[in-house]
């Protein structure tokens, strides 16, 4: 607040020619002198009083912030007309004597201490002051002889030495203390209740005739300012909250809150790292689970692939209805096993919210047959009557997710069989036409089982929890079925409706919308099973393409036999490769239309092989269609392969129809020949003529029975000596003949593969060594060499965990056992 003097009349002021008066002041001594950042002008008690006196004296006072460290040095600067504040007339550092104005105001000089301790007498007092107060300090030494005054750079240094006990008190005028006490960190300072001295605030300059004239005029102006106005200016500045908090001030003022906040943050950080560690553990556990599921999927689905593939080939090659039915039943049972595996995999997908619904064409009749095959056997084993009721007018060709719909039906019916001790389980399938190309498929499952109480319905979809567990310990199952059913139906925009009466039975129903691919009616149910079973035996390819070349790449020779067998009647040329390297050799020489690539192979897996193919844009197979074959169906794998560059993805076990349907999508239309056409008949006739000659030749040169007998004798001998397990080997191979072929292939590769393992061992290339041992583990298991496979497995695990000591202790024994097989299998 700036007060304008009215002591001089407005006329006299107007008449006076105002001269500029440059005054040097310290601009960091609030509230006496400081910079108002809003106007960028120097204001304060001393500044306002001198402005008013100068205005009255005919001067336009202009304040400049002193660059000098103190008043004594500023007196030597001729750029200033005056400097202030002075406590008395002093000499400059250059020895110039000063002349001063009358006092603009009297300021009480007060002491500040920490918690008001008892102070010694003033003439024995140690006092701290600012270096910029050197002039006042000089006056004090004259006024109070014996006072020990030490000058410091700034207020913070003064406060530090006071708290450290290096001085007894700090000295400044009371108005400055009123400002400094607004700083939060100085709140523990106290004004000592004794006034040391009252000092006037003066303006001064070196003693010259010009300065005397200025001071003489200013004194007249000072005399015009009444004491009441001086007090009003002082009161205005000392009651304002002029101090501006900085970050440190806020931190000090709110130190308790900040302390609590800091503790909360520290605790939060600790909890964060604990949670992060827990999350990492959970993430690693999830990765381990995913890896386990991937491995389990591969290890289980691969032999299922062989079983189903060979079963389909048997159905194609025989005309005996009983054998066809047996083969079909084998496939259905393998399919049921596949569903059990899928339940566990789907539970994992369900946990990750990644259960996906496909839309593909399928035959409802085939799906119903698969369901009936599985449920009939289970129901009959418990003495239950299984009653499937199917509307014969339902269209057979639908578009939807056949495997998921089948999974729902099997889970619901299995659940009915599980909880029914006597009576029946009924499946009713009906439909309603809703659009030109859509129907609502109505599914109703009913049983005469034990039923459920109303309070038990809430637990129905809880995974791994059985109702009234204590009373039903004899019930089989893993408790995932209905949870998966709910998730699948949610994905199909459907809902499972449940009615249940305790002790009477339960009913489950849902409606799912399906598009119609073919309106041909499904027909009477009693003919469905027979038509499906024998119809699949009377196989005919969906197309013929003799000008199409296929390359199938898989490290499992048996898988290649299945693929070539399934595609034989399509008349396509199918070349095979047992490794990525062999495949690259073939690809450099031959242009293929489609590549079927297994993703899990040693040395070079399917993705690496694809990168090699796509690396050379000028390569002859750069644009060939690449389809990955894999038994890994863990969630997210399909997207991974598509992103890697594969054109499509086919799950193992490979079904002949699905394989043909997929290949047909990518074969150019001009290369496809429709079975039954004149061109197709001509091709088949030429092949048939060749086959007749071959068959006649085979009849004349039939292998003597003694050879087959000797082979069996060798196999039995090898099994007795513990080298192989015939039953396990045949299970993997599908037939005894294929098992023998596999043994021979295993024998012929012993030298090469054992040398590779040994070389990697000596080079200590543990990662590649582990891959080779993994391959040996799988190969040994396929031929039923269980001991050898187990030893390879233990070495593989040692490689994965980096246990070099175990590898060094056991590698020689593994290679010795492995190489024995070349000798013992030479008898085949």
C-alpha positions in Angstrom: 0.0 0.0 0.0 1.6 3.3 -1.1 0.5 6.5 0.6 0.7 9.8 -1.4 1.6 12.8 0.7 -0.8 15.7 0.7 1.6 18.0 2.6 2.4 20.0 -0.5 -0.4 21.5 -2.5 -1.2 20.2 -5.9 -0.3 23.5 -7.4 3.2 23.5 -6.0 3.8 19.9 -7.1 2.7 20.7 -10.6 4.9 23.8 -10.6 7.9 21.8 -9.5 10.0 20.3 -12.2 10.5 16.7 -10.9 14.0 15.4 -11.3 14.9 11.8 -11.4 16.6 10.6 -8.2 18.4 7.2 -8.4 18.4 5.4 -5.1 20.3 2.1 -4.5 18.7 -0.3 -2.0 18.9 -4.0 -1.1 15.9 -5.5 -2.8 15.8 -8.6 -0.5 14.9 -7.0 2.8 11.2 -7.3 3.0 9.1 -5.5 4.2 11.6 -2.6 4.1 12.6 -3.0 0.5 11.5 -5.8 -1.9 10.4 -6.3 -5.5 6.7 -6.5 -6.2 6.6 -9.1 -8.9 3.2 -7.9 -10.2 4.6 -4.5 -11.1 8.3 -5.4 -11.1 8.9 -2.3 -8.9 10.8 -2.0 -5.6 8.3 -1.3 -2.8 8.3 -1.5 1.0 8.2 0.7 4.1 11.4 2.5 3.4 10.6 2.7 -0.4 7.2 4.2 0.1 8.4 6.8 2.7 11.2 7.9 0.5 9.0 8.1 -2.6 6.5 10.3 -0.7 9.3 12.6 0.7 10.9 12.8 -2.8 7.6 13.6 -4.4 7.1 16.4 -1.9 10.7 17.6 -2.6 10.2 17.6 -6.4 12.0 14.4 -7.2 10.9 11.3 -9.1 12.5 8.6 -7.0 13.7 5.6 -8.9 14.9 2.6 -6.9 17.6 0.3 -8.2 18.5 -3.0 -6.6 22.0 -2.9 -5.3 24.5 -5.3 -6.9 27.1 -4.6 -4.2 27.3 -6.8 -1.1 26.7 -4.0 1.4 25.9 -0.3 1.9 29.6 0.7 2.4 30.5 -0.6 -1.0 27.4 1.0 -2.6 28.4 4.4 -1.4 31.4 4.2 -3.8 29.1 3.7 -6.8 28.5 7.1 -8.5 25.5 5.6 -10.4 23.4 6.1 -7.3 22.4 9.6 -6.1 21.5 8.0 -2.7 21.7 4.7 -1.0 19.7 3.3 1.9 19.1 2.2 4.5 21.8 3.6 6.7 21.7 3.6 10.5 24.1 6.6 10.7 26.6 8.5 8.8 29.4 6.0 7.9 32.4 6.0 5.6 32.4 4.0 2.4 34.8 1.2 1.6 36.8 3.7 -0.4 37.1 6.0 2.6 34.5 8.6 1.6 32.5 10.2 4.4 28.8 10.1 4.0 26.0 12.6 4.6 22.6 11.4 5.5 19.0 12.6 5.5 16.8 12.9 8.6 15.3 9.6 9.7 12.4 8.5 7.6 11.2 6.2 10.5 12.5 4.8 13.7 12.8 1.0 13.7 13.3 -1.1 16.8 16.2 -3.5 16.6 15.2 -6.8 18.3 17.0 -10.0 19.1 15.7 -13.4 17.9 16.7 -16.6 19.8 15.6 -20.3 19.8 13.0 -20.8 22.5 14.0 -17.6 24.4 17.0 -18.8 26.5 18.7 -16.5 29.1 21.1 -14.2 27.3 24.3 -12.6 28.6 24.6 -8.8 28.9 24.6 -6.9 25.6 28.3 -6.0 25.9 29.1 -9.8 26.1 26.5 -10.9 23.5 27.5 -12.9 20.4 25.2 -11.6 17.6 24.7 -12.7 14.0 23.7 -10.2 11.3 23.5 -10.0 7.5 26.6 -8.8 5.6 24.2 -6.3 3.8 23.7 -4.8 7.3 27.4 -3.9 7.6 26.6 -0.2 8.1 24.1 -0.9 10.9 26.6 -3.3 12.5 29.2 -0.5 12.5 26.7 1.8 14.2 25.8 -0.9 16.8 29.5 -1.5 17.7 29.8 2.2 18.4 26.5 2.2 20.4 27.1 -1.0 22.4 30.9 -1.5 22.9 31.9 -5.1 23.5 29.0 -6.7 21.4 30.5 -9.5 19.2 28.9 -9.1 15.8 29.5 -11.7 13.0 28.2 -11.0 9.5 26.7 -13.8 7.4 25.6 -14.1 3.7 21.9 -14.6 4.2 19.1 -15.3 6.7 19.3 -19.1 6.3 23.0 -19.1 7.2 22.2 -16.8 10.2 19.5 -19.2 11.4 21.8 -22.2 11.0 24.5 -20.8 13.1 22.0 -19.7 15.7 20.6 -23.3 15.9 24.2 -24.6 16.0 24.9 -22.4 19.0 27.7 -20.4 17.3 25.8 -17.1 18.2 23.6 -16.3 21.0 21.0 -14.3 19.0 20.3 -12.8 15.6 19.7 -9.0 15.3 17.5 -7.3 12.8 14.7 -4.7 12.8 11.4 -5.8 14.1 9.7 -5.2 10.8 12.0 -7.6 9.0 11.3 -10.2 11.7 7.6 -9.9 11.1 8.2 -11.0 7.6 10.7 -13.7 8.2 8.5 -15.4 10.9 6.0 -16.2 8.1 8.4 -18.8 6.8 7.2 -22.2 8.3 10.7 -23.4 9.1 11.4 -20.4 11.3 8.3 -21.0 13.4 10.5 -22.2 16.3 12.3 -18.8 16.5 11.3 -16.4 19.3 11.7 -12.6 19.6 13.6 -11.8 22.7 11.4 -9.4 24.8 14.0 -6.6 25.0 14.7 -3.9 22.5 18.4 -3.5 21.9 18.2 -0.1 20.3 15.9 1.9 18.2 17.6 3.0 15.0 16.5 5.4 12.4 16.3 4.5 8.7 18.3 7.0 6.7 19.2 7.7 3.1 22.7 8.8 2.4 25.4 9.6 -0.1 29.1 10.6 -0.2 29.5 14.1 1.3 29.5 16.4 -1.7 27.8 19.8 -2.4 25.3 18.2 -4.8 24.4 15.4 -2.3 23.9 18.0 0.4 21.5 19.9 -1.8 19.5 16.7 -2.5 19.4 15.8 1.2 18.4 19.3 2.2 15.4 19.1 -0.2 14.5 15.6 0.9 14.6 16.6 4.6 11.9 19.2 3.8 9.8 16.5 2.2 10.4 14.1 5.1 9.2 16.8 7.5 5.8 16.9 5.6 5.0 13.2 6.4 2.9 13.0 9.6 3.7 10.2 12.1 0.2 8.8 11.7 0.8 8.2 8.0 4.2 6.6 8.8 2.5 4.3 11.2 -0.2 3.5 8.7 2.4 2.5 6.1 4.3 0.3 8.7 1.1 -1.3 9.8 0.1 -2.1 6.2 3.3 -3.8 5.4 3.8 -5.7 8.7 0.3 -7.1 8.7 0.3 -8.4 5.1 1.2 -11.9 4.3 4.1 -11.0 2.0 6.1 -14.2 2.3 5.5 -16.6 -0.7 5.8 -20.2 0.0 8.1 -22.3 -2.1 8.1 -26.1 -2.4 10.3 -26.6 0.7 8.1 -24.3 2.7 5.0 -26.3 1.8 6.8 -29.5 2.6 7.8 -28.1 6.0 4.3 -26.7 6.8 2.6 -29.9 5.9 5.4 -32.2 7.2 3.1 -34.3 9.3 0.7 -34.9 6.4 3.7 -35.4 4.1 5.2 -37.8 6.6 2.0 -39.8 6.7 1.9 -39.7 3.0 5.5 -40.8 2.7 4.8 -43.7 5.0 1.8 -44.6 2.9 3.8 -44.3 -0.2 6.6 -46.5 1.3 4.1 -49.1 2.4 2.4 -48.8 -1.0 5.8 -49.3 -2.8 6.6 -52.3 -0.5 3.1 -53.8 -1.2 3.6 -53.0 -4.9 6.8 -54.9 -5.1 5.3 -57.7 -3.1 2.3 -57.8 -5.4 4.6 -57.6 -8.4 6.6 -60.5 -7.0 3.4 -62.4 -6.4 2.2 -61.5 -9.9 5.5 -62.6 -11.3 5.2 -65.9 -9.5 1.6 -66.2 -10.7 2.6 -65.3 -14.2 5.4 -67.9 -14.1 2.9 -70.4 -12.8 0.6 -69.5 -15.6 3.4 -69.8 -18.2 4.3 -73.2 -16.6 0.6 -74.2 -16.9 0.4 -73.0 -20.5 3.6 -74.9 -21.3 2.3 -78.0 -19.6 -0.9 -77.8 -21.5 0.9 -77.2 -24.7 3.1 -80.3 -24.1 0.3 -82.4 -22.9 -1.7 -81.4 -25.9 1.1 -82.3 -28.2 2.0 -85.6 -26.5 -1.6 -86.8 -26.2 -3.0 -85.5 -29.5 -0.1 -86.8 -31.5 -0.9 -90.5 -30.8 -4.6 -89.8 -31.1 -3.8 -88.4 -34.6 -2.2 -91.7 -35.5 -5.1 -93.8 -34.1 -7.7 -91.7 -35.9 -5.8 -91.5 -39.1 -5.1 -95.2 -39.3 -8.7 -95.9 -38.3 -10.0 -93.7 -41.2 -7.6 -95.5 -43.6 -8.9 -98.9 -42.5 -12.5 -97.7 -43.1 -11.5 -96.6 -46.6 -9.6 -99.7 -47.6 -12.0 -102.4 -46.4 -15.3 -103.5 -47.7 -16.1 -105.7 -44.7 -19.0 -104.0 -42.8 -17.9 -105.4 -39.5 -14.4 -104.1 -39.9 -15.7 -100.8 -41.0 -17.9 -100.6 -37.9 -15.0 -101.6 -35.6 -12.7 -99.0 -37.2 -15.4 -96.4 -36.9 -15.9 -97.3 -33.2 -12.1 -97.0 -32.7 -12.3 -93.5 -34.2 -15.3 -92.6 -32.0 -13.5 -93.7 -28.9 -10.3 -91.8 -29.9 -12.6 -88.8 -30.5 -14.0 -89.2 -27.0 -10.5 -89.2 -25.6 -9.9 -86.1 -27.5 -12.9 -84.4 -25.9 -11.6 -85.2 -22.4 -8.3 -83.6 -23.3 -10.2 -80.6 -24.8 -12.1 -80.2 -21.6 -8.9 -79.5 -19.6 -7.6 -77.2 -22.3 -10.8 -75.4 -22.5 -10.8 -74.9 -18.7 -7.5 -73.1 -19.2 -8.9 -70.9 -22.0 -12.0 -70.2 -19.8 -9.7 -68.9 -17.0 -8.1 -66.6 -19.5 -11.4 -65.6 -21.1 -10.2 -66.8 -24.5 -12.7 -69.4 -25.4 -13.6 -68.9 -29.0 -16.5 -70.0 -31.1 -16.0 -71.0 -34.8 -18.4 -70.9 -37.7 -17.8 -73.9 -40.0 -20.0 -76.2 -42.0 -20.8 -79.6 -40.5 -23.2 -82.5 -40.7 -25.6 -82.7 -37.7 -26.0 -86.5 -38.4 -22.3 -87.1 -37.9 -22.2 -85.1 -34.7 -25.2 -87.0 -33.3 -23.6 -90.3 -34.1 -20.4 -89.3 -32.3 -22.3 -88.3 -29.3 -24.5 -91.4 -29.3 -21.4 -93.7 -29.6 -19.9 -92.2 -26.5 -23.0 -91.9 -24.3 -24.5 -95.3 -25.3 -21.4 -97.2 -24.0 -21.4 -95.2 -20.7 -25.2 -95.6 -20.2 -25.1 -99.3 -20.9 -22.2 -99.9 -18.5 -24.5 -98.6 -15.7 -27.6 -100.4 -16.9 -29.3 -97.2 -18.0 -31.6 -96.7 -21.0 -30.2 -94.0 -23.3 -33.0 -92.6 -25.5 -32.0 -90.2 -28.3 -35.0 -88.5 -30.1 -34.3 -86.5 -33.2 -36.7 -84.7 -35.4 -36.2 -86.3 -38.9 -37.0 -82.9 -40.6 -34.0 -81.1 -39.2 -31.6 -80.0 -42.0 -28.4 -82.0 -41.9 -26.0 -79.4 -43.2 -25.4 -76.6 -40.7 -22.9 -73.9 -40.1 -21.6 -73.4 -36.6 -19.1 -74.7 -34.1 -19.6 -78.5 -34.3 -16.9 -79.4 -31.8 -18.2 -76.9 -29.2 -21.8 -78.0 -29.7 -20.7 -81.6 -29.4 -18.8 -80.8 -26.3 -21.9 -79.2 -24.7 -24.0 -82.3 -25.5 -21.4 -84.8 -24.3 -20.9 -82.8 -21.0 -24.7 -82.6 -20.4 -25.3 -86.2 -21.2 -22.3 -87.4 -19.3 -23.5 -85.4 -16.3 -26.9 -87.1 -16.7 -25.3 -90.6 -16.8 -23.0 -89.7 -13.9 -25.8 -88.7 -11.5 -28.4 -91.3 -12.6 -28.2 -94.6 -10.7 -31.2 -96.3 -12.4 -33.7 -95.3 -15.1 -32.9 -93.3 -18.3 -31.1 -90.5 -19.9 -32.9 -88.8 -22.8 -31.6 -86.5 -25.6 -34.3 -84.6 -27.6 -33.2 -82.5 -30.6 -35.8 -80.3 -32.4 -35.8 -77.1 -34.4 -37.7 -74.1 -35.5 -37.1 -72.2 -38.8 -36.5 -68.5 -38.0 -35.1 -67.1 -41.3 -34.5 -68.2 -44.8 -31.1 -69.5 -44.0 -31.3 -70.0 -40.2 -32.8 -72.4 -37.6 -33.1 -72.4 -33.9 -31.7 -75.8 -32.8 -33.5 -76.9 -29.6 -31.7 -79.2 -27.3 -33.3 -80.9 -24.3 -31.5 -83.4 -22.0 -33.5 -85.2 -19.3 -32.6 -87.8 -16.8 -34.2 -89.8 -13.9 -31.2 -89.2 -11.6 -30.9 -87.9 -8.1 -31.8 -84.4 -8.9 -30.8 -81.3 -7.0 -32.1 -79.2 -4.2 -32.9 -75.5 -4.9 -29.9 -74.3 -2.8 -27.6 -76.6 -4.8 -28.3 -74.9 -8.1 -26.1 -72.0 -7.2 -23.1 -74.3 -7.0 -23.8 -76.0 -10.2 -21.4 -74.0 -12.3 -18.6 -73.9 -9.8 -15.5 -75.6 -11.2 -14.0 -78.5 -9.3 -16.9 -78.6 -6.8 -19.4 -81.4 -6.7 -22.8 -81.1 -5.0 -23.1 -82.8 -1.6 -19.5 -84.1 -2.0 -19.7 -86.1 1.2 -22.6 -88.2 0.0 -21.4 -88.8 -3.6 -17.8 -89.8 -3.4 -18.4 -92.6 -5.8 -19.2 -90.2 -8.6 -16.5 -89.9 -11.3 -15.4 -86.8 -13.1 -13.2 -83.8 -12.7 -16.0 -81.2 -12.1 -15.3 -79.0 -15.2 -18.2 -80.0 -17.5 -21.0 -77.6 -16.6 -18.7 -74.7 -16.1 -17.4 -75.2 -19.7 -21.0 -75.7 -20.9 -22.0 -72.3 -19.5 -19.0 -70.6 -21.1 -19.6 -72.2 -24.5 -23.3 -71.3 -24.5 -22.5 -67.7 -23.4 -20.2 -67.5 -26.5 -23.0 -68.8 -28.7 -25.4 -66.2 -27.2 -27.5 -68.9 -25.6 -28.4 -69.8 -22.1 -28.8 -73.1 -20.2 -32.2 -73.5 -18.6 -32.3 -75.9 -15.7 -35.2 -77.7 -13.9 -34.5 -80.2 -11.2 -36.5 -82.0 -8.5 -34.5 -83.7 -5.7 -34.9 -87.4 -6.0 -36.8 -87.3 -9.3 -34.3 -86.0 -11.9 -33.1 -83.0 -13.9 -33.7 -81.3 -17.2 -31.3 -79.2 -19.1 -32.3 -77.3 -22.2 -31.0 -74.5 -24.5 -31.6 -73.0 -27.9 -28.8 -72.1 -30.3 -29.1 -70.4 -33.7 -27.4 -72.1 -36.6 -27.1 -71.2 -40.2 -28.2 -73.8 -42.8 -25.7 -74.9 -45.4 -27.9 -77.7 -46.8 -31.6 -78.2 -46.3 -31.4 -81.9 -46.9 -33.3 -83.6 -44.0 -31.4 -85.6 -41.5 -34.0 -88.5 -41.7 -35.0 -91.1 -39.2 -32.7 -91.5 -36.3 -32.5 -95.3 -36.5 -30.8 -95.0 -39.9 -28.4 -92.3 -38.9 -25.8 -94.5 -37.1 -25.7 -97.1 -39.8 -25.4 -94.5 -42.6 -22.7 -92.6 -40.8 -20.6 -95.6 -39.9 -20.8 -97.3 -43.2 -20.9 -94.1 -45.2 -17.5 -93.1 -43.9 -16.2 -96.5 -44.8 -17.3 -96.0 -48.4 -15.0 -93.1 -48.7 -14.6 -91.1 -51.9 -12.5 -88.0 -52.1 -14.2 -84.6 -52.4 -11.9 -83.7 -55.3 -9.1 -85.1 -57.5 -6.1 -82.9 -58.3 -3.3 -84.9 -60.1 -1.5 -81.8 -61.1 -1.1 -80.5 -57.5 2.1 -81.0 -55.6 2.1 -81.1 -51.8 5.1 -81.1 -49.5 4.5 -82.5 -46.0 7.2 -81.7 -43.4 7.2 -83.5 -40.0 10.0 -85.1 -37.9 7.6 -88.0 -37.1 7.6 -90.4 -40.0 4.3 -92.0 -38.8 2.6 -88.6 -39.1 3.8 -88.4 -42.7 2.4 -91.9 -43.4 -1.0 -90.8 -42.1 -1.0 -87.6 -44.3 0.1 -89.4 -47.4 -2.4 -92.2 -46.8 -5.3 -89.7 -46.3 -4.5 -87.8 -49.5 -3.7 -90.9 -51.6 -7.1 -91.0 -53.5 -7.0 -87.3 -54.3 -4.2 -88.3 -56.7 -2.1 -85.3 -55.6 1.7 -85.7 -55.6 2.7 -85.7 -51.9 6.4 -85.4 -51.1 7.6 -85.7 -47.5 10.5 -84.4 -45.5 11.6 -85.4 -42.0 13.4 -82.1 -41.2 13.5 -78.5 -42.1 16.8 -78.9 -43.9 15.5 -81.7 -46.1 12.5 -79.6 -46.8 14.6 -76.6 -47.9 16.5 -78.9 -50.3 13.3 -80.1 -51.9 11.9 -76.5 -52.0 14.9 -75.3 -53.9 14.3 -77.8 -56.7 10.5 -78.3 -56.9 7.6 -75.8 -57.0 4.9 -76.9 -54.6 1.3 -75.7 -54.5 0.9 -76.2 -50.8 3.2 -76.9 -47.9 2.0 -78.8 -44.8 4.5 -77.9 -42.0 4.7 -79.4 -38.5 5.5 -76.6 -36.0 7.5 -78.7 -33.5 10.6 -80.2 -35.0 14.2 -80.3 -33.7 17.0 -78.0 -35.0 14.6 -76.1 -37.3 11.0 -75.8 -36.2 8.1 -74.9 -38.4 8.3 -71.1 -37.8 12.0 -71.1 -38.6 11.4 -73.1 -41.8 8.7 -70.6 -42.8 11.1 -67.7 -42.3 13.6 -69.4 -44.6 10.9 -69.8 -47.3 9.7 -66.2 -47.0 13.2 -64.8 -46.9 13.8 -65.1 -50.6 11.1 -63.2 -52.5 12.5 -64.7 -55.8 12.3 -68.2 -54.5 10.1 -70.6 -56.5 8.0 -71.4 -53.4 7.8 -67.9 -51.9 4.1 -67.7 -52.8 3.2 -71.3 -52.0 0.4 -71.7 -49.4 1.9 -72.6 -46.0 -0.3 -74.5 -43.5 0.9 -75.4 -40.1 0.0 -78.7 -38.6 0.1 -78.8 -34.8 -1.1 -80.7 -31.8 -0.7 -77.6 -29.7 -4.2 -76.1 -29.3 -3.5 -73.9 -26.2 -5.3 -70.5 -26.4 -3.6 -67.9 -28.6 -1.5 -70.4 -30.6 -3.6 -70.0 -33.8 -3.1 -66.2 -33.8 0.6 -66.7 -33.1 1.0 -68.9 -36.2 -1.1 -66.6 -38.4 1.0 -63.6 -37.3 4.2 -65.6 -38.0 3.1 -65.8 -41.7 1.3 -69.1 -42.1 -1.8 -69.0 -44.3 -3.8 -71.4 -42.2 -3.8 -73.6 -39.2 -4.8 -77.3 -38.9 -5.1 -79.1 -35.6 -3.9 -82.6 -35.1 -5.3 -85.2 -35.1 -5.8 -84.6 -38.8 -9.2 -85.6 -40.1 -9.3 -86.6 -43.8 -12.3 -84.5 -44.6 -11.1 -81.4 -42.8 -7.7 -81.8 -44.5 -9.3 -82.1 -47.9 -11.6 -79.2 -47.2 -8.7 -77.0 -46.2 -6.6 -77.9 -49.2 -9.5 -77.4 -51.5 -9.7 -73.7 -50.3 -6.2 -73.0 -51.6 -6.0 -75.2 -54.7 -6.7 -73.2 -57.9 -10.1 -74.1 -59.4 -8.6 -75.1 -62.7 -6.6 -77.8 -61.1 -9.5 -79.4 -59.3 -11.4 -82.3 -61.0 -14.8 -83.3 -59.7 -15.0 -87.0 -58.8 -17.4 -88.9 -61.1 -16.7 -86.6 -64.1 -15.5 -88.1 -67.4 -12.0 -86.7 -66.8 -11.9 -88.2 -63.3 -13.2 -91.6 -64.5 -10.5 -91.6 -67.2 -7.8 -90.9 -64.5 -9.2 -93.6 -62.2 -9.4 -96.1 -65.0 -5.7 -95.6 -65.9 -4.7 -96.0 -62.3 -7.0 -99.0 -61.9 -5.4 -100.7 -64.8 -2.0 -100.2 -63.3 -3.3 -101.4 -59.9 -4.6 -104.6 -61.3 -1.2 -105.5 -62.7 0.4 -104.7 -59.4 -2.1 -106.7 -57.5 -1.5 -109.7 -59.8 2.2 -109.4 -59.2 1.7 -109.2 -55.5 -0.5 -112.4 -55.6 2.3 -114.3 -57.3 5.0 -113.1 -55.0 3.2 -113.2 -51.6 5.7 -113.0 -48.7 6.2 -116.4 -47.1 4.6 -116.8 -43.6 8.0 -117.8 -42.2 9.3 -114.2 -42.6 6.4 -112.8 -40.6 6.9 -115.4 -38.0 10.6 -114.7 -37.7 9.9 -111.0 -37.4 7.5 -111.6 -34.5 10.1 -113.9 -32.9 12.7 -111.1 -33.1 10.2 -108.7 -31.6 9.3 -111.0 -28.7 13.0 -111.6 -28.0 13.8 -107.9 -27.9 10.8 -107.3 -25.6 12.0 -110.1 -23.3 15.4 -108.6 -23.1 13.9 -105.2 -22.1 14.8 -103.3 -25.3 11.2 -102.6 -26.5 7.6 -102.7 -25.4 5.7 -104.2 -28.3 2.2 -103.2 -27.1 3.3 -99.6 -26.5 5.1 -99.5 -29.8 2.2 -100.8 -31.8 -0.2 -98.4 -30.0 2.0 -95.5 -31.2 2.5 -96.9 -34.7 -1.0 -98.1 -35.3 -0.1 -101.5 -36.9 2.6 -104.1 -36.3 3.9 -103.6 -39.8 4.3 -99.8 -39.3 5.9 -100.5 -35.9 8.5 -102.7 -37.6 9.1 -99.9 -40.1 9.5 -97.5 -37.3 12.1 -99.7 -35.6 14.1 -100.0 -38.8 14.0 -96.2 -39.2 15.1 -95.8 -35.6 18.0 -98.3 -36.1 19.2 -96.6 -39.3 19.4 -93.2 -37.6 21.3 -94.3 -34.5 24.9 -93.6 -35.7 24.0 -90.1 -37.1 21.9 -89.0 -34.2 24.2 -90.4 -31.4 27.2 -88.7 -33.0 25.3 -85.4 -33.1 24.4 -85.7 -29.4 28.1 -86.5 -28.6 29.4 -83.6 -30.6 27.1 -81.1 -28.9 28.1 -82.6 -25.5 31.8 -82.0 -26.1 31.2 -78.5 -27.5 29.1 -77.8 -24.4 26.3 -76.4 -26.6 23.7 -77.3 -24.0 20.7 -75.7 -25.7 21.1 -77.8 -28.9 22.1 -80.8 -26.9 18.9 -80.6 -24.9 16.9 -80.3 -28.2 18.5 -83.5 -29.5 18.0 -85.4 -26.3 14.3 -84.3 -26.3 14.0 -85.8 -29.9 15.6 -89.0 -28.7 13.2 -89.2 -25.7 10.2 -89.0 -28.1 11.7 -91.4 -30.7 12.5 -94.0 -28.0 9.0 -93.7 -26.6 7.5 -94.3 -30.0 9.3 -97.6 -30.4 8.5 -98.6 -26.8 12.1 -98.2 -25.5 11.0 -97.0 -22.2 14.3 -97.1 -20.2 16.1 -95.3 -23.0 13.3 -92.7 -23.2 13.4 -92.1 -19.4 17.1 -91.6 -19.4 16.8 -89.1 -22.3 14.0 -87.3 -20.4 16.1 -86.9 -17.3 19.0 -85.5 -19.4 16.6 -83.2 -21.1 15.4 -81.8 -17.8 19.0 -81.4 -16.7 19.7 -79.4 -19.8 16.7 -77.2 -19.3 17.8 -76.3 -15.7 21.5 -76.0 -16.7 22.7 -78.9 -14.6 26.0 -79.7 -16.3 27.1 -82.0 -13.5 24.2 -84.4 -14.1 24.8 -84.3 -17.9 28.5 -85.2 -17.5 27.7 -88.1 -15.1 25.0 -89.6 -17.3 25.6 -88.7 -21.0 28.0 -91.6 -21.6 25.5 -94.2 -20.3 22.8 -92.7 -22.5 24.9 -92.9 -25.7 26.1 -96.4 -24.8 22.5 -97.7 -24.4 21.4 -95.8 -27.5 24.1 -97.3 -29.8 23.2 -100.8 -28.6 19.9 -100.5 -30.5 21.7 -100.4 -33.9 23.1 -103.9 -33.1 20.0 -105.5 -31.6 17.7 -104.1 -34.3 19.9 -105.4 -37.1 17.9 -108.7 -36.8 14.9 -107.0 -38.4 
